[in-house]
Amino acid sequence: PLVTGVQTCALPILYGYALGGFTGGYLVTADRVTFATSATAASTVSNLSQARAFAAGVSDGATYGYALGGVTNSGAFVTTADRLTFSSGATSASTVSNLSQARGYAIGVSDGAV
């Protein structure tokens, strides 16, 4: 039988990330979970460039993940984009990826065709 809608990936999927958020104030903080052990720890190299929450998250599934837009401590919506490089775990601002309009609460979607 023909199986549709299934993708395979030869890359090992090692980590997941939680970026930013809110605990009474908006955060730059990143945490990384190691899937093999289920252990989560702070990852300062992965911190966002700007404290915010409600960013849209997208990924190419292999090389990069992005946190796009969001809301800051002042309540302002932003265009800021941060790119996380999966091979190093490092996150940095990516001005070429900034949103065309400041916004938060956007929905992130990727095409999944890596």
C-alpha positions in Angstrom: 0.0 0.0 0.0 1.0 3.6 -0.7 1.8 5.7 2.4 1.3 9.4 2.0 2.0 12.4 4.2 5.0 10.7 5.8 8.4 12.4 5.8 11.7 10.8 6.8 14.7 12.6 8.0 18.2 11.2 8.2 19.3 13.9 10.7 19.3 13.0 14.3 16.9 15.2 16.2 18.7 15.9 19.5 17.2 19.0 21.1 14.2 21.1 21.5 14.1 24.8 22.7 11.8 27.1 24.7 12.7 30.7 23.9 11.5 33.8 25.8 8.2 33.9 27.6 6.5 35.7 30.4 6.8 35.4 34.3 5.5 38.8 35.3 7.9 40.3 32.8 9.0 39.2 29.4 12.2 37.1 29.1 15.2 36.5 26.9 15.8 33.2 28.5 16.2 30.0 26.5 16.0 26.4 27.8 17.1 23.4 25.8 15.7 19.9 26.3 17.8 16.9 25.3 15.4 14.3 23.9 17.6 11.3 24.7 17.6 12.0 28.4 14.5 14.3 28.8 16.7 16.7 30.7 16.1 20.4 30.4 18.6 23.1 31.2 19.2 26.8 30.6 21.1 27.6 27.4 22.4 31.1 27.6 23.9 30.8 24.1 20.4 30.3 22.8 18.9 33.4 24.6 16.8 35.8 22.5 18.3 39.1 21.4 15.3 41.0 23.0 13.0 40.1 25.9 9.6 39.1 24.5 6.9 36.6 24.3 4.2 35.6 21.8 6.6 35.3 18.9 5.9 33.0 16.0 8.2 30.0 15.8 9.2 28.4 12.4 11.9 26.0 11.4 13.4 24.4 8.3 13.6 21.2 10.3 17.4 20.8 9.8 19.5 23.9 10.1 17.6 26.9 11.6 14.7 27.9 13.7 13.3 31.4 14.0 11.4 33.4 16.6 9.6 36.1 14.7 8.0 39.2 16.2 6.3 39.2 19.6 5.4 41.5 22.5 8.0 43.3 24.7 7.8 44.5 28.4 6.5 47.9 27.2 3.6 46.1 25.5 4.9 47.0 22.1 4.7 44.6 19.2 8.0 44.1 17.4 9.4 43.1 14.0 12.5 41.4 15.6 13.6 38.0 14.2 16.1 35.8 16.0 17.6 32.8 14.3 18.7 29.7 16.2 21.4 27.6 14.5 20.7 24.0 15.5 24.3 22.7 15.0 25.6 25.1 17.6 22.5 26.0 19.7 23.4 29.7 19.2 20.6 32.3 18.7 21.3 35.7 17.2 19.3 38.6 15.8 18.7 38.2 12.0 17.7 41.6 10.6 17.2 40.2 7.1 14.5 38.0 8.6 12.6 40.8 10.5 8.9 40.9 9.9 7.5 43.4 7.5 5.1 44.7 10.2 5.4 44.7 14.0 3.1 42.1 15.5 2.7 39.4 18.1 0.5 36.4 18.5 1.2 35.3 14.9 1.0 31.7 13.9 4.2 30.1 12.5 3.9 27.6 9.7 6.7 25.8 7.8 6.3 23.9 4.5 8.1 20.8 5.9 9.9 20.2 2.6 13.5 20.0 3.8 
